[in-house]
């Protein structure tokens, strides 16, 4: 996957900061986005991801740092002269124009020849499967169709980068899932770099090739989805991406080099791969935990005993909340792989929760 | 489809007797005087009390009355010019207040509403004093003899336009303007292609409001008009001081027809742009 991505950088953000009053919206952010990538910016609301997108589009100007798009410094370049186009959260379809005039607007402004405008508009509408809707009025379209119009209107410009601001948040769950897949296909078809902003981490995981996690204006980690999920570099990322169980502890170097001994209240003393000293957090994903009714542990496993408090059924899988003494209950996930198997556990059951030591994450930040 | 005997629904206000009575009496009080005025303009009698028969001679008389026609022409010219200028100014002020953030914006918004809030008589006296103080030339050839009145009308019409347009812009989705910019439009192209179409009903409403306000303004005009710049309301006032003649009725009827026609046109224009903030 990584080898397919061209090393050609299309967007380069260098130490960009932006303040709104006293609020530091974007705090010294640097990153590079590669040509042809599907890149996602995720984070909780107010983390600065939308501001960063607006800085790229040219709707805000950075207080410090600079942005390069296709190697060109964008300082002082207004939004209408930037080689990027945006898909707005509200779609921002011009309500007094029909589908065709909406889509061809940018080309008309650019004074392209009439034949070219016609051909490209038709092509863009075909791309988003809206052929035949040319003369439709925006208020005759459904939410999903309006979004397609907005998408066509941006793609027709053949931008270097398409910026997508929470594009799917207004759609219902089923349509959102379909659109996620479609956008990924579309991105592959057109080969344009997509930069999507979303607060929905699962959306980012399923769509993007690389993800930047933002928190309080700064970037915490940039990695492909799998790495972000399985090897988060800090407590925030671990907690924000997916579900996770966290255990506070203190670490000191073990006798063997490259290993640490971590003492936690609930798990006792564990010896793990890594390098840390002082206060640390141990983390384990719910699906890594194996639930069993038999007591006793296995070799190389971390074991805990607890009582099942609640079971949340999701169809394909169920989430268990297990009381393991003080503090937060332990989250575990079981797959409902057997139709007639019936529930393997019930609330009130005493169970053993075990996971392999290698599945334990050691977080120092 | 409603059948007789259908129970009165909670929202069927028009089917409840007390409400019907209120509605009918309101309509009578509002429109009967106007209908009387129109009817008696066709009355074949010098007096406006008893019906004597149908005639159009007072229309002929009114049209033949050169002073009345001059006043009418003055009023229309003043209304036209002040509407034109106050709509442009109002659009600019409305856009400015919506588009930009700047120091003293709240103060400016408050100041804008002043001519609306200030009692008209004060405005009139102020205008008179101002015009006299700066020595605004009085005996200029037409249409410059109307410039003092026109300026005064612009001063009280343009805040209405500004406020109506500013209110209209509240429902504008800013992302539409950003989308246009994003697609390559300049600030002006964005205004022309995206902002103005949304503003249009506000501009039409503001212009219409300004036109009617200017056309029938008496108080402020009375204080700023000179002997050779009489407007229609001022002229009617001076005529009525002697007696209410059917000519006045006839002239007023023409004015009513004119305003109704203008309103109808404005409504038609507005209906063509049923824009929601999609």
Interface residues (C-beta under 8 A of the other chain):
Chain A: X57 X58 X59 X78 X79 X80 X81 X84 X85 X86 X88 X89 X90 X91 X92 X93 X94 X95 X96 X105 X106 X109 X110 X138 X139 X146 X150 X153 X154 X157
Chain B: X173 X175 X176 X178 X179 X180 X181 X182 X183 X184 X185 X186 X189 X193 X194 X197 X198 X273 X275 X276 X277 X278
